[in-house]
Amino acid sequence: MNVIVITGASDGIGAEMARQLARRHGAEVALVLAARTEEKLAQVGAQCAAAHAQVLEHRCDVSVESECRALVNAAVARFGRIDTLVNNAGMSAHARFEDVQNLDWYRRLMDINLWGSVWCTQAALPHLKRSQGRIVAVASLAGLIGVPGRTAYSATKFAMTGFFEALRTEVAPQGVSVTIAYPGVVATEIRYRGFNERGEPAGRSGLDERGAMSVQTCASLILQAMERRQRDVVMTAKGKLGRWMKLLMPQRVDEMAMKALRREERVR
């Protein structure tokens, strides 16, 4: 049996990954689904169970270290092992730095996006070493290229990228793989619930949603990379191009990013 822990599993990418895993593997997979919203989590769990997957739903706020450790303990208590940890839980934010008066929510965002992944990974690592398992970190293109208007979010995702790149080298001798996923704009609700400059739910995206990748495609690409133990998965042609342009023509990337920000602000 393949035991897979997914954080942020009540909605969006995490929920879709769980559903696809259940449909592909049925009774051969055990899914430990974690999120804060129990009602939505139960709905996803029921969908996975209907596809014959074994399911454990566990309420977890990844910004709380003790809850991350409790999640891992619950998974091992139920299934006896962990084969894969998917660090997917995260929150978005959109605000110019000059408009932010109180930085407390920057710390809150770092607790969710970085520390939640770190705490879950530290708790799960002994079990992943025993199973020679997989770690998946769902980062963002904003963790490869600094995005104006998203200073807080980029900071958390760059930190996440750095942590998992370094960890990859440390755990490789134990047979543990680390896959980092870099989605671009995906058709989920994450940006609408993210922080604005006052640290309140934004209620709007702040990004141009035209051409957003479907959540089904995004989840499928991550799962494919996970199963192949790929190092990285950059999901869009624009993202791949931007990664190289940042090295070769960094000023041009900055200009393009600012132009996009001004266009988005005019739309709003």
N, C-alpha and C positions, 0 to 999 in steps of 0.2 A: 504494500500500500504506500502511496506517495502522499505524505502529509505536508500541506501547504498552508502557511499562515499569511493572510492578506490584511494589512491595515487599510483603513479608509474604504472598507468594503460595502458600505451601505448605499453608495451612489457612484455615478460616473465611471471612471476607468476601473477602479477596484471592483465594483459590482459586476461590470461586464467581463472582467478577467475571470471572476468566480463562475459566472454563468457559462462562459466558453470552456473552462476547465471541466465543469460538470458534464457538459454535453459531450466533450471529447472522450472523457475517461470513465464516466459513470461511477460504478462501485469501486473502481480501482484507485480513486482519489478521495482523500479526507481533507476537507476545507475548514480551516479555522478562520472565521470571518470576524473582524474587529472593526468597531466604529463607535461613535458616541450616540448616534440616534438609533435606539433599540427597535422602534417600529419599522423603520426602513430596513434595518439589518435583518429583521425577521422575514420580511418580504423576499429579500435576496436569498436568504437561507432556504426558504420554502421552494423557490424556483430551482435551486441547486439540488435539493433533496428530491424534487420531482424528476430530476434526471439521474436519480439513483446514487448521487454522491453522498458520502457521509459528511455531516455538517455539524460544527460546533459554533454557535454564535456567542460572542463575548463582548460585552460593552467595555470600551477602552478609550480613554482620552490620552493620546500619546504624548501630550505635553506634561503628563504627570509620570515621573519615573517609576513609582511603585505600581502604577497600572500597567505599564509596559512589561514589567517583570511578572506581574500576575497573569498577563495574557500568555506569556511563554510557559509559565507553570501550568496553566489550565490546559494548554495544547498537549504538553507532555503527559500530564495526568490522564488525559482522555485517550490519547493515541500512542503514547510511549516513545515518540520520536518526533523530530522535525526534519524534513528533507529540503524545504524551500521557505525562505522568508521574503515576502514582497513588501518592502517599505514604500507604501503608496500614499498613506495619509498625508495631507498637506492643505495649506490655505494660501490663497492668493492675496495680492494687495496692489493698489494702483494709486500713487500719490507722488507729486513732485516733492523732493526733499525740503525745498524752501517753504512749502505750505504746511509742513508737519510741525506742530507746536509741542506735542508730548510724545516722547520716544518710547513710552512704555509698551506700546503695541508692537514696536520693532522687536522688543525682547520676547513678547508673546509669540510672534511669528517665528522667531528663531527656535523657541522651545518646540513648536509644532513641527516645523519643516526639517530642522537639523536634529535637535536633541531627541525628538521622538524616534527618529531612525537610529540614532546612536544607542539609545537605551534599549530599544527592541533588539538591535543587533548584538549588543553585548550580552544580553540575557540568553539569546538563542545560539550564540556562537559555539559553546561546548557541544550542543546537540548537533549542530551543522557539521562540526568536525567529525563527529562519530559517524554521521551518514554520508560524509563527503558531499555535502549538499550545495545548495545554490542560494545566493543573496541577490535580490533585485532591488535597485534603488530607482524610483521614478523621480527623476530630477526635472529639468525643463531646458529649453533652448536659452532661457534667461539665466541658466547656470553655466552657459558657454560664452554668451555675449551679453554684456551689460546693456540693459534696456532702459532708456530714459523714461521717467515716470514710474519706474518699478524698482527703485533703489533698494527698498527693504526686501522685496521678493528675490531680486537678483542676488543680494547678499546671502540670503538663506540657501539658495540653490547652488551658488558657487561654493559655499561652505560644505554643502552636502556632496557635491562633486569631488572636492578635494579630499574629504574624509574617505569616500568609498574608493577613489583611485589609489590612495595610500594603503587602505585595508586590503585591496585586491592582491597586492604584492605580498603582504604579510601572510595571508591565509592560503595562497596558492600551493605552498608545499604540503598543506594538509588536505588537498583535494577539494577545497571549497572555491567555487567560482563566484565572481561579482560582476553582475551585468548592470550597467547604468543606462537608463532610458532618458531620452531628451525629447519629449513631445513639444510641438509648437502649439498653435491655437487649436484646441480640441472642443468639440461641441458638447460641453458640459456646463454645469451651473457654478463651477468653482469661482469664476471671476465675479459673479453677481453676489456671492456671499463673502467675498474677500474684504479686506480692510480698505477704507478710504483714508484721507489725510487726518481725520479725527479719530481713527481707530474704530470706526463704526462700519457695519455691513454696507458695502458700496451700493447694492441695489442695481448696478449696471456693470457692464463689462469693462469699459475703458479701453478696449482693443477692437480693432476691425475684425468682426466675426465672419466676414465674407470669405468663403473658401475654407472654413474650419474643417479639420479632419473629423470624420465620424468617430464616436467613441468605440464602435465595433472594430474599425480598422486599427485604431491606436492600440486597443487591448490585444488584438491579434498579433501585431508586430512585436509587442513586448513579450508575449508568450512564446513566440517563435524564437526570439533572441534568448530568452531564458532557457528553453529546451536545448538550444544549441550551445549554451554557455558562452555566448558572445560577450566581448568586453563592453561594447557600446552599441546603442541603436539610436541614430539620428534620423528622424522620421520623415523629413521633408527635403525636397531638392533645395529649397530656399535655405533651410537650416544647414545642410551640407555645404552649400556655397558660402554662406556667411561664416562658417567655421574657418574656411581657407582664406576668405577675404580678410578676416580679422588679422591673420598672419602677414598677408601680402600687401593689403591696402587698408590699414586700420582707420585712417582718417575718413576714407570713403564710407566705411561701415558706420562710423559716427554720424556722418552727414545723412545717410539713408535713415538711420534710426530717428534722428531729430525730425526729419521730414515726415516720417510716419506718425510721430507723436503729435505734431502740429495738425496733421490731417484728422487724426482721431479726435483732437480737442475741438476742431471746427464742427465735426459731426455731432458732438455732444451739445 
